[in-house]
Amino acid sequence: MNLIWMAVITFVILQMSVFATTIYLHRCVTHRGLHLHPVVESLMHLELMLFTGIVPREWAAVHRKHHHHSDEEGDPHSPRVFGMWKVLFGNYFMYRKETKNPATIRKYTPDYRPDLLDKLPGWMQHYSMFGGLAIFMLMFGWAWGLGAWGVHIVAYVLLNSSINSLCHMIGYRNFDNLATNLQLLALFTGGEGLHNNHHEFPTSARFALRGREIDLSWPVIRVLER
């Protein structure tokens, strides 16, 4: 397999992780802005398990705490509290630290409904991303597979940290909250870069609200609806 096809496949898997994050983790599980068919939920959960290692309940709890204390003391990853560069490059570690706080999980996700994948042993959930590594190696061979897996993980982490850092410091605002919109970032994050809109209407399943704003997850949601 040539390098171009490897890059294309890696990018597609990265975008699958991005769309599963914004549609399933963010808009569905965390904010209840939409309800997905159980089969779709399970497939998106499985994709995230294999390629990111994220545990949905933990992600939802940390994000809800972020909204509860947005850009003030108590926000797990506010660039206005910790500094933009620290959050941009250290967001992963801030997230992991907060997931280890059982009080956060209990307080912010009492309504969480576990599925079959949630019932797997904890170590399997947290280390499931090595299943994604195996998939990359089967597709590309061990060396190129390891490299593609690494690129996917780093790119995924940086896209998420960019939302938590840049989209609270740089960009434009439609509404009077401290989050910002970055349309270019939104194009690579399934609409997540429209962060000012989201903070104004957190339970809305649609992030593009004005003018020429583009939320690429919205047409996917409409297709799922139909």
C-alpha positions in Angstrom: 0.0 0.0 0.0 1.5 3.4 -1.0 1.9 6.3 1.4 -0.9 8.3 -0.2 -3.5 5.6 0.6 -2.1 5.2 4.1 -2.5 8.9 4.7 -6.0 8.9 3.3 -7.1 5.9 5.4 -5.5 7.4 8.6 -7.3 10.7 7.9 -10.6 8.9 7.4 -10.2 7.0 10.7 -9.3 10.3 12.5 -12.5 11.9 11.2 -14.5 8.9 12.3 -13.1 9.4 15.8 -13.9 13.1 15.5 -17.5 12.6 14.4 -18.1 9.9 17.0 -16.8 12.3 19.6 -19.0 15.3 18.7 -22.1 13.4 17.8 -22.1 10.5 20.3 -20.0 11.7 23.2 -20.7 15.4 23.1 -24.2 16.1 21.7 -25.8 12.8 22.7 -24.3 11.4 25.9 -23.1 14.6 27.6 -25.8 17.2 26.6 -28.7 15.0 25.6 -29.2 17.2 22.5 -30.2 14.2 20.5 -31.0 10.5 20.9 -29.2 7.9 18.7 -30.4 4.5 17.8 -28.7 1.9 20.1 -26.9 0.3 17.2 -25.4 3.7 16.2 -24.5 4.4 19.8 -22.7 1.1 20.2 -20.8 1.4 16.9 -19.6 4.9 17.8 -18.7 3.8 21.3 -16.7 0.9 19.8 -14.9 3.1 17.4 -13.9 5.4 20.3 -12.8 2.5 22.4 -10.5 1.1 19.7 -9.0 4.3 18.4 -9.0 6.7 21.4 -9.4 4.7 24.6 -12.1 7.2 25.8 -14.6 6.0 28.5 -17.8 7.8 27.7 -19.0 8.4 31.3 -15.6 9.9 32.2 -15.6 12.2 29.1 -19.1 13.3 29.9 -18.4 14.0 33.5 -15.3 16.1 32.7 -17.1 18.1 30.0 -20.1 18.8 32.2 -17.8 20.1 34.9 -16.2 22.3 32.3 -19.6 23.9 31.5 -20.4 24.2 35.2 -17.2 26.1 36.0 -16.6 27.5 32.5 -13.4 29.7 32.5 -13.3 30.0 36.3 -11.7 28.2 39.2 -12.9 24.6 39.0 -12.8 24.3 35.2 -10.6 21.3 34.5 -8.9 22.9 31.5 -9.6 26.6 31.2 -6.9 28.5 29.3 -8.0 31.6 31.2 -7.1 29.8 34.5 -4.1 27.8 33.4 -2.9 29.6 30.3 -3.5 28.9 26.6 -0.3 27.1 25.8 -0.5 24.9 28.9 -4.0 23.7 27.9 -3.1 23.4 24.2 -0.2 21.0 24.9 -1.3 19.7 28.3 -5.0 19.2 27.9 -4.7 15.4 27.7 -3.0 15.3 31.1 -5.5 17.6 32.7 -8.3 15.4 31.3 -6.7 12.2 32.6 -6.2 13.8 36.1 -9.9 14.8 36.3 -11.1 11.3 35.2 -9.3 9.9 38.2 -11.5 11.9 40.6 -14.4 9.6 41.5 -16.3 12.6 43.0 -16.4 14.3 39.5 -17.8 11.1 37.9 -20.5 10.6 40.6 -21.6 14.3 40.7 -21.8 15.0 37.0 -23.0 11.7 35.5 -25.7 10.3 37.8 -28.0 9.9 34.7 -25.5 7.9 32.7 -26.9 4.7 31.1 -24.2 2.1 30.6 -24.3 -0.1 27.5 -22.8 -3.5 26.9 -19.3 -2.1 26.2 -19.4 -0.2 29.5 -19.8 -3.6 31.3 -16.4 -4.8 30.1 -13.7 -4.8 32.8 -12.2 -1.4 33.4 -8.7 -2.3 32.2 -10.1 -3.5 28.9 -11.9 -0.1 28.4 -8.9 2.0 29.3 -6.4 0.0 27.2 -8.7 -0.8 24.3 -6.9 1.7 22.1 -4.2 -0.9 21.6 -6.9 -2.8 19.6 -6.7 0.2 17.2 -3.0 -0.2 17.1 -3.5 -3.8 16.0 -5.9 -2.7 13.3 -3.4 -0.2 11.9 -0.6 -2.8 12.0 -2.8 -5.3 10.1 -3.6 -2.7 7.4 -0.1 -1.2 7.0 2.4 -3.6 8.6 3.9 -3.2 12.0 6.2 -0.2 11.4 3.9 1.9 9.2 1.0 0.8 11.3 2.7 2.0 14.5 3.5 5.3 12.8 -0.1 5.8 11.5 -1.5 5.0 14.9 0.8 7.5 16.5 -0.2 10.2 14.0 -3.9 9.5 14.7 -3.5 9.7 18.5 -1.5 12.9 18.4 -3.8 14.6 15.9 -6.9 13.6 17.8 -5.5 14.9 21.1 -4.3 18.2 19.5 -7.7 18.8 17.8 -9.5 18.3 21.1 -7.0 20.5 23.0 -7.3 23.2 20.4 -11.0 23.5 21.1 -10.4 23.7 24.9 -7.6 26.3 24.5 -7.9 28.3 21.2 -11.7 28.3 21.3 -11.7 30.1 24.6 -9.1 32.7 23.6 -9.0 33.3 19.8 -11.9 33.8 17.3 -15.2 35.7 17.1 -18.2 35.7 19.3 -21.9 35.7 18.4 -23.0 35.6 22.0 -21.9 37.0 25.3 -19.8 34.2 26.7 -16.1 33.7 26.9 -15.9 30.8 24.4 -15.1 31.7 20.7 -15.8 30.4 17.2 -13.1 29.3 14.8 -14.6 28.2 11.6 -11.4 26.7 10.2 -11.0 24.5 13.3 -14.7 23.6 13.0 -14.1 22.1 9.6 -11.7 19.6 11.0 -13.6 18.8 14.2 -17.1 18.1 13.0 -18.3 21.6 14.0 -16.7 21.7 17.5 -14.8 24.8 16.6 -18.1 26.8 16.8 -17.6 26.8 20.5 -19.2 30.2 21.4 -22.4 29.0 19.8 -22.2 25.7 21.8 -21.7 27.4 25.1 -24.7 29.7 24.5 -26.9 26.7 23.6 -25.2 23.6 25.1 -28.2 21.3 24.5 -28.6 22.2 20.9 -27.7 19.4 18.5 -26.8 22.0 15.9 -23.7 24.2 16.3 -23.9 26.4 13.2 -26.3 29.2 14.0 -25.3 32.3 12.0 -24.4 33.3 8.4 -21.9 31.1 6.6 -21.0 28.9 9.6 -20.5 25.2 8.8 -21.2 22.3 11.2 -20.4 19.2 9.2 -21.9 17.0 11.9 -25.4 18.5 11.4 -26.1 16.9 7.9 -24.8 13.5 9.3 -27.3 13.9 12.2 -30.1 14.7 9.7 -29.2 11.6 7.7 -29.3 9.4 10.8 -32.6 11.0 11.7 -34.1 10.0 8.3 
